[in-house]
Amino acid sequence: MTLSAVDDPMPRGRIRGAPGYETRIRRARLDANKTQSELADALGVHVDTVRRWETGRSTPADGQFVQIARVTRVKASWLLLGE
């Protein structure tokens, strides 16, 4: 079942992904049938940025978790916190 990121409440303030966020980003992208390049284009970031997120070398900035969730059609809370 595809879940909507639009109705998903997100925590306020500075957002930092829970451990494993990089795996969830990759899983969401693959489940959405998107390449790293396609996800990057949809988010307006460079493909290297997506690669760094998926390897845990960097963390998406505030609000980008919600954008990733919308593009990949998963709940933002799952993407961010694994819940």
CNS distance restraints for C-alpha pairs under 8 A (distance, minus, plus):
assign (resid   2 and name CA) (resid  73 and name CA) 6.28 0.50 0.50
assign (resid   2 and name CA) (resid  74 and name CA) 6.48 0.50 0.50
assign (resid   3 and name CA) (resid  73 and name CA) 6.09 0.50 0.50
assign (resid   3 and name CA) (resid  74 and name CA) 5.16 0.50 0.50
assign (resid   3 and name CA) (resid  75 and name CA) 5.72 0.50 0.50
assign (resid   4 and name CA) (resid   8 and name CA) 7.00 0.50 0.50
assign (resid   4 and name CA) (resid  70 and name CA) 7.21 0.50 0.50
assign (resid   4 and name CA) (resid  73 and name CA) 5.85 0.50 0.50
assign (resid   4 and name CA) (resid  74 and name CA) 6.04 0.50 0.50
assign (resid   4 and name CA) (resid  75 and name CA) 5.87 0.50 0.50
assign (resid   5 and name CA) (resid  66 and name CA) 6.89 0.50 0.50
assign (resid   5 and name CA) (resid  69 and name CA) 5.69 0.50 0.50
assign (resid   5 and name CA) (resid  70 and name CA) 5.32 0.50 0.50
assign (resid   5 and name CA) (resid  73 and name CA) 6.37 0.50 0.50
assign (resid   5 and name CA) (resid  74 and name CA) 5.87 0.50 0.50
assign (resid   5 and name CA) (resid  75 and name CA) 4.60 0.50 0.50
assign (resid   5 and name CA) (resid  76 and name CA) 5.45 0.50 0.50
assign (resid   6 and name CA) (resid  70 and name CA) 7.12 0.50 0.50
assign (resid   8 and name CA) (resid  75 and name CA) 6.12 0.50 0.50
assign (resid   8 and name CA) (resid  76 and name CA) 6.31 0.50 0.50
assign (resid   8 and name CA) (resid  77 and name CA) 6.84 0.50 0.50
assign (resid   9 and name CA) (resid  76 and name CA) 7.93 0.50 0.50
assign (resid   9 and name CA) (resid  77 and name CA) 7.37 0.50 0.50
assign (resid  10 and name CA) (resid  76 and name CA) 7.09 0.50 0.50
assign (resid  10 and name CA) (resid  77 and name CA) 6.38 0.50 0.50
assign (resid  11 and name CA) (resid  15 and name CA) 7.47 0.50 0.50
assign (resid  14 and name CA) (resid  62 and name CA) 6.40 0.50 0.50
assign (resid  15 and name CA) (resid  61 and name CA) 7.58 0.50 0.50
assign (resid  15 and name CA) (resid  62 and name CA) 5.48 0.50 0.50
assign (resid  15 and name CA) (resid  63 and name CA) 7.79 0.50 0.50
assign (resid  16 and name CA) (resid  59 and name CA) 7.21 0.50 0.50
assign (resid  16 and name CA) (resid  60 and name CA) 7.99 0.50 0.50
assign (resid  16 and name CA) (resid  62 and name CA) 7.75 0.50 0.50
assign (resid  16 and name CA) (resid  80 and name CA) 7.47 0.50 0.50
assign (resid  17 and name CA) (resid  21 and name CA) 5.58 0.50 0.50
assign (resid  17 and name CA) (resid  59 and name CA) 7.07 0.50 0.50
assign (resid  17 and name CA) (resid  79 and name CA) 7.99 0.50 0.50
assign (resid  17 and name CA) (resid  80 and name CA) 4.84 0.50 0.50
assign (resid  17 and name CA) (resid  81 and name CA) 6.11 0.50 0.50
assign (resid  18 and name CA) (resid  80 and name CA) 6.15 0.50 0.50
assign (resid  18 and name CA) (resid  81 and name CA) 4.94 0.50 0.50
assign (resid  18 and name CA) (resid  82 and name CA) 7.19 0.50 0.50
assign (resid  19 and name CA) (resid  81 and name CA) 7.80 0.50 0.50
assign (resid  20 and name CA) (resid  24 and name CA) 6.48 0.50 0.50
assign (resid  20 and name CA) (resid  82 and name CA) 7.67 0.50 0.50
assign (resid  21 and name CA) (resid  25 and name CA) 6.11 0.50 0.50
assign (resid  21 and name CA) (resid  56 and name CA) 7.95 0.50 0.50
assign (resid  21 and name CA) (resid  79 and name CA) 6.25 0.50 0.50
assign (resid  21 and name CA) (resid  80 and name CA) 5.99 0.50 0.50
assign (resid  21 and name CA) (resid  81 and name CA) 7.10 0.50 0.50
assign (resid  21 and name CA) (resid  82 and name CA) 7.30 0.50 0.50
assign (resid  22 and name CA) (resid  26 and name CA) 6.37 0.50 0.50
assign (resid  22 and name CA) (resid  53 and name CA) 5.67 0.50 0.50
assign (resid  22 and name CA) (resid  54 and name CA) 4.38 0.50 0.50
assign (resid  22 and name CA) (resid  55 and name CA) 6.09 0.50 0.50
assign (resid  22 and name CA) (resid  56 and name CA) 5.47 0.50 0.50
assign (resid  23 and name CA) (resid  27 and name CA) 6.05 0.50 0.50
assign (resid  23 and name CA) (resid  54 and name CA) 6.30 0.50 0.50
assign (resid  23 and name CA) (resid  55 and name CA) 7.96 0.50 0.50
assign (resid  24 and name CA) (resid  28 and name CA) 5.93 0.50 0.50
assign (resid  24 and name CA) (resid  78 and name CA) 7.96 0.50 0.50
assign (resid  24 and name CA) (resid  79 and name CA) 5.72 0.50 0.50
assign (resid  24 and name CA) (resid  82 and name CA) 7.59 0.50 0.50
assign (resid  25 and name CA) (resid  29 and name CA) 6.12 0.50 0.50
assign (resid  25 and name CA) (resid  53 and name CA) 7.53 0.50 0.50
assign (resid  25 and name CA) (resid  54 and name CA) 6.30 0.50 0.50
assign (resid  25 and name CA) (resid  68 and name CA) 7.70 0.50 0.50
assign (resid  25 and name CA) (resid  79 and name CA) 6.49 0.50 0.50
assign (resid  26 and name CA) (resid  30 and name CA) 6.13 0.50 0.50
assign (resid  26 and name CA) (resid  54 and name CA) 5.74 0.50 0.50
assign (resid  27 and name CA) (resid  31 and name CA) 5.98 0.50 0.50
assign (resid  28 and name CA) (resid  32 and name CA) 6.08 0.50 0.50
assign (resid  28 and name CA) (resid  69 and name CA) 7.88 0.50 0.50
assign (resid  28 and name CA) (resid  72 and name CA) 5.78 0.50 0.50
assign (resid  28 and name CA) (resid  73 and name CA) 7.89 0.50 0.50
assign (resid  28 and name CA) (resid  74 and name CA) 6.87 0.50 0.50
assign (resid  28 and name CA) (resid  79 and name CA) 7.90 0.50 0.50
assign (resid  29 and name CA) (resid  33 and name CA) 6.41 0.50 0.50
assign (resid  29 and name CA) (resid  34 and name CA) 5.47 0.50 0.50
assign (resid  29 and name CA) (resid  35 and name CA) 7.11 0.50 0.50
assign (resid  29 and name CA) (resid  36 and name CA) 7.54 0.50 0.50
assign (resid  29 and name CA) (resid  39 and name CA) 7.13 0.50 0.50
assign (resid  29 and name CA) (resid  72 and name CA) 5.90 0.50 0.50
assign (resid  30 and name CA) (resid  34 and name CA) 5.80 0.50 0.50
assign (resid  30 and name CA) (resid  35 and name CA) 7.24 0.50 0.50
assign (resid  31 and name CA) (resid  72 and name CA) 7.65 0.50 0.50
assign (resid  32 and name CA) (resid  72 and name CA) 5.25 0.50 0.50
assign (resid  32 and name CA) (resid  73 and name CA) 7.35 0.50 0.50
assign (resid  34 and name CA) (resid  38 and name CA) 5.70 0.50 0.50
assign (resid  34 and name CA) (resid  39 and name CA) 6.16 0.50 0.50
assign (resid  35 and name CA) (resid  39 and name CA) 6.28 0.50 0.50
assign (resid  36 and name CA) (resid  40 and name CA) 6.08 0.50 0.50
assign (resid  36 and name CA) (resid  47 and name CA) 6.09 0.50 0.50
assign (resid  36 and name CA) (resid  50 and name CA) 6.21 0.50 0.50
assign (resid  36 and name CA) (resid  51 and name CA) 7.08 0.50 0.50
assign (resid  37 and name CA) (resid  41 and name CA) 6.15 0.50 0.50
assign (resid  37 and name CA) (resid  46 and name CA) 7.85 0.50 0.50
assign (resid  37 and name CA) (resid  47 and name CA) 5.18 0.50 0.50
assign (resid  38 and name CA) (resid  42 and name CA) 6.19 0.50 0.50
assign (resid  39 and name CA) (resid  43 and name CA) 6.21 0.50 0.50
assign (resid  39 and name CA) (resid  47 and name CA) 7.87 0.50 0.50
assign (resid  39 and name CA) (resid  50 and name CA) 7.55 0.50 0.50
assign (resid  39 and name CA) (resid  68 and name CA) 7.92 0.50 0.50
assign (resid  39 and name CA) (resid  71 and name CA) 7.55 0.50 0.50
assign (resid  40 and name CA) (resid  44 and name CA) 5.89 0.50 0.50
assign (resid  40 and name CA) (resid  45 and name CA) 4.97 0.50 0.50
assign (resid  40 and name CA) (resid  46 and name CA) 5.66 0.50 0.50
assign (resid  40 and name CA) (resid  47 and name CA) 5.11 0.50 0.50
assign (resid  40 and name CA) (resid  49 and name CA) 7.55 0.50 0.50
assign (resid  40 and name CA) (resid  50 and name CA) 6.22 0.50 0.50
assign (resid  41 and name CA) (resid  45 and name CA) 6.32 0.50 0.50
assign (resid  41 and name CA) (resid  46 and name CA) 7.37 0.50 0.50
assign (resid  41 and name CA) (resid  47 and name CA) 7.72 0.50 0.50
assign (resid  42 and name CA) (resid  71 and name CA) 7.09 0.50 0.50
assign (resid  43 and name CA) (resid  67 and name CA) 6.86 0.50 0.50
assign (resid  43 and name CA) (resid  68 and name CA) 7.18 0.50 0.50
assign (resid  43 and name CA) (resid  71 and name CA) 7.87 0.50 0.50
assign (resid  45 and name CA) (resid  49 and name CA) 6.49 0.50 0.50
assign (resid  45 and name CA) (resid  50 and name CA) 7.68 0.50 0.50
assign (resid  46 and name CA) (resid  50 and name CA) 7.09 0.50 0.50
assign (resid  47 and name CA) (resid  51 and name CA) 6.38 0.50 0.50
assign (resid  48 and name CA) (resid  52 and name CA) 6.14 0.50 0.50
assign (resid  49 and name CA) (resid  53 and name CA) 6.28 0.50 0.50
assign (resid  49 and name CA) (resid  58 and name CA) 7.90 0.50 0.50
assign (resid  50 and name CA) (resid  54 and name CA) 6.20 0.50 0.50
assign (resid  51 and name CA) (resid  55 and name CA) 6.24 0.50 0.50
assign (resid  52 and name CA) (resid  56 and name CA) 5.95 0.50 0.50
assign (resid  52 and name CA) (resid  57 and name CA) 4.91 0.50 0.50
assign (resid  52 and name CA) (resid  58 and name CA) 5.39 0.50 0.50
assign (resid  52 and name CA) (resid  59 and name CA) 7.82 0.50 0.50
assign (resid  53 and name CA) (resid  57 and name CA) 6.20 0.50 0.50
assign (resid  53 and name CA) (resid  58 and name CA) 5.23 0.50 0.50
assign (resid  53 and name CA) (resid  59 and name CA) 5.62 0.50 0.50
assign (resid  53 and name CA) (resid  60 and name CA) 6.57 0.50 0.50
assign (resid  60 and name CA) (resid  64 and name CA) 5.59 0.50 0.50
assign (resid  60 and name CA) (resid  65 and name CA) 6.43 0.50 0.50
assign (resid  61 and name CA) (resid  65 and name CA) 7.56 0.50 0.50
assign (resid  63 and name CA) (resid  67 and name CA) 6.56 0.50 0.50
assign (resid  64 and name CA) (resid  68 and name CA) 6.02 0.50 0.50
assign (resid  65 and name CA) (resid  69 and name CA) 6.08 0.50 0.50
assign (resid  65 and name CA) (resid  76 and name CA) 6.31 0.50 0.50
assign (resid  65 and name CA) (resid  79 and name CA) 6.88 0.50 0.50
assign (resid  65 and name CA) (resid  80 and name CA) 6.42 0.50 0.50
assign (resid  66 and name CA) (resid  70 and name CA) 6.18 0.50 0.50
assign (resid  66 and name CA) (resid  76 and name CA) 5.38 0.50 0.50
assign (resid  67 and name CA) (resid  71 and name CA) 6.26 0.50 0.50
assign (resid  68 and name CA) (resid  72 and name CA) 6.06 0.50 0.50
assign (resid  68 and name CA) (resid  76 and name CA) 7.92 0.50 0.50
assign (resid  69 and name CA) (resid  73 and name CA) 5.46 0.50 0.50
assign (resid  69 and name CA) (resid  74 and name CA) 4.98 0.50 0.50
assign (resid  69 and name CA) (resid  75 and name CA) 5.95 0.50 0.50
assign (resid  69 and name CA) (resid  76 and name CA) 5.10 0.50 0.50
assign (resid  69 and name CA) (resid  79 and name CA) 6.77 0.50 0.50
assign (resid  70 and name CA) (resid  74 and name CA) 6.72 0.50 0.50
assign (resid  70 and name CA) (resid  75 and name CA) 7.96 0.50 0.50
assign (resid  70 and name CA) (resid  76 and name CA) 7.79 0.50 0.50
assign (resid  74 and name CA) (resid  78 and name CA) 7.35 0.50 0.50
assign (resid  74 and name CA) (resid  79 and name CA) 7.19 0.50 0.50
assign (resid  75 and name CA) (resid  79 and name CA) 6.43 0.50 0.50
assign (resid  76 and name CA) (resid  80 and name CA) 6.01 0.50 0.50
assign (resid  77 and name CA) (resid  81 and name CA) 5.53 0.50 0.50
assign (resid  77 and name CA) (resid  82 and name CA) 6.73 0.50 0.50
assign (resid  77 and name CA) (resid  83 and name CA) 5.98 0.50 0.50
assign (resid  78 and name CA) (resid  82 and name CA) 4.18 0.50 0.50
assign (resid  78 and name CA) (resid  83 and name CA) 4.49 0.50 0.50
assign (resid  79 and name CA) (resid  83 and name CA) 7.86 0.50 0.50
